[in-house]
């Protein structure tokens, strides 16, 4: 029987915010009920009004601010409230770093209660603005005007974003100019309701260190009217545009990219540098969105790997080979795998270019770790950087069977990290966790966990 006092929609009550939730909302407790309040900060005392009641929690809004947090500030972005792309612009940056460490602490408390884990202070940015090197803005028609941006939080309404203070200025500027070109040519713009139209997304990636720009148009089909004219106008937009690509996505899906990619003009890839290394990136290849912080992240992975020159390293979810190549100068051998074949092709080319004889293969980490183990190969160090969903049951089982001596787990989701660590600590000891802020102004936190075989 549920003996919790019942909360009703519309109910008002005083609430003290105790901590930050994984999506950046404030969390308070009213008569033993968990209450999530978007926009509220830890330490604030508010009058809350319930907007939604679920089985295990309630959602509320701030009706009245009684005691604001000393860390509250006015968000500098004019569309901050509507957009939802950032969640923490109303909190000072120094406090964001404190709260992001706390998100990791909370997750571990939930899944590893009683286990004493050393969690370092979050590594932040000197300048936490204009850092994202890639934008993916959906397009729609508003009358005869082409607009591009993100959907307003929890709605199907597209916000036309002309200016974004977390995007690299080049990505927004080029996107704005592409919108004008599409408008002038009266290109058929995708309509999410009717599924008619051709151009659905404008993707711009800029090499922060090299200045090279790649422009990708995601379309519903390969054929486009006035294609030659379009290409001529696009390549004139900026001398730094070195690659214009079309990607075809016919599906009714929230996924941005489809399977087929055609280079319309220029190179297939753009060139980017990270520290001493340089990489060629094709349109669909994964690459970190914040190159400045990526150097700090990869240095932390290197610190955790603690290589002497005699170790074999496997880089699972290798992408274009960035992490493996970051470690290669101190490793005996590098191997890696990825499900996206283009990424593996890029990784091989990147390794060759830097003079490393690395072995990259297409397929899942569990398949290849198992295959190599059967051939007598077990890596000394395994490094993983999985998607937000974490490692998955079958890979964890494989890791527990293969037992690399050191295991470096880079995570972008404290909840799935903690859940995975619950399993991994059967054979591994957690040496420490180092949180890193890859996405200032958002509730996301990345971390590097060093695990040693017991």
C-alpha positions, 0 to 999 in steps of 0.5 A: 500500500502506498502511504505517501500523502497524495499530491494533486495538480494545481496544489501550492506549497513551500519547497526547499530545493535540495539538489540538481537533477540529471536534466538540470531541474531543481529537486525538492521533497514535499511530504516524502514526495519527490518534486522536480522544478525546472529552473529552480536551483539548489538552496532556493526556497520557493512556492511551488505549484504542481503541474503534473503528477506521476506515479513516483514523482511530481513536476512543479513550476516556480510560483514565487521565489522566496529565497533565491540562490546566491549562484543565480544569474540572468541568462545571457541568451534571449531565447534561453527559456524557450529553446531548452538546448541549454539548461543552466545559463541561469547559474554561475559557471563556477557553481555549474562545475560544483553541481556537475560533480554532485550529479556523479555523486548522486548517481553513485549513491543510487547504485553503489551505496556504501562503496567509497569512491574518490570523485575529483573536482570537475575540470571546467573551461576558461571561456565557457561560451561559443565552444560547439564546433557543429550545429544541426539545425532543422529547416521549415518554412514560415510563410515564404521564409526559410527558418532553421533551428531547434524545436522549442522544448516539449513542442513541435514548434521550430525556433529560428535561431539566428544567434547561439552563444554556445555555438562556434560563430562560424556555424551559426553564420554559415547556417543563416547564409544557407537559409537565405540561399535556399529562400532565394532559390525557392528550394522545397523545404521539408514539412514534418507533418506532410513529409513533403519537401526536400531540404530537412536539416542544415549541418555545419561543422567547423575546424576550430584549429584549422578554420576549415568548414564542412556544409551538409544538407540533409535531404529526403531524396538525392534529386534536387532542383537547381542543384548546380546553381545551389552548389555555386552559391553555397561555395561562394559563401565563405572561402573556408568552406572546403566540403559541401555534402548531401546526405539522404534521409528518407525516413520519418525519424528523429535521427539526423543522418541517413545512410547515403552520403554524396560529396557535391563539391570539394573534399569528402572531409575537413581537417581538424587538429587536436594537440599534436594530432590532426584528423580528417572528418567525414560528414557522419564521423563522430568527433567531439563537439568541444575540441578545446575541452577534448584535449583535457578529456583525452589527457585525463584518459592518458593519465588513467591509462598510465602507459609505459610503452609496453601495453596493448590498448583496445579503443572500443567505440573508436570513432575516427580513432582519436582516443587510441591515437592520443595514447599511441605514443606510449602504447605497444599496440593499438586496436579499435572497433566501431559500428560505423564503417566510415569511421573505421575507414577514417580511423585507419587513414588517421593512424597511417597519417601519423605513422602508427600501425593500428588495427581498426575493424568494423563491428561491435566491441563484444564481438571483437574482444571475444574473437581476439580473446579466442586468438589469445589476445587480451589487451592490457588496457581497454578504453571505452567512450560509449553513447548515453545508454552506456555499455550494454549487458553483453559488452559488460559480460564480455569485459568481465570474461576478458578481464583487461588489467586496466579499464578506462570508462569515459561516460557522458551519463552519470546514471548509466555509468553508475549502473554499469559500475555496479556490475563491473565492480565484481572484478574491478576496483574504482581508483577514481572518477574525474568529472569534466565539463564538455558542455558548459551551460547544459546539465551534461557532465562527462567523466573518466573512471579508472578501474583496476582489476582486483 
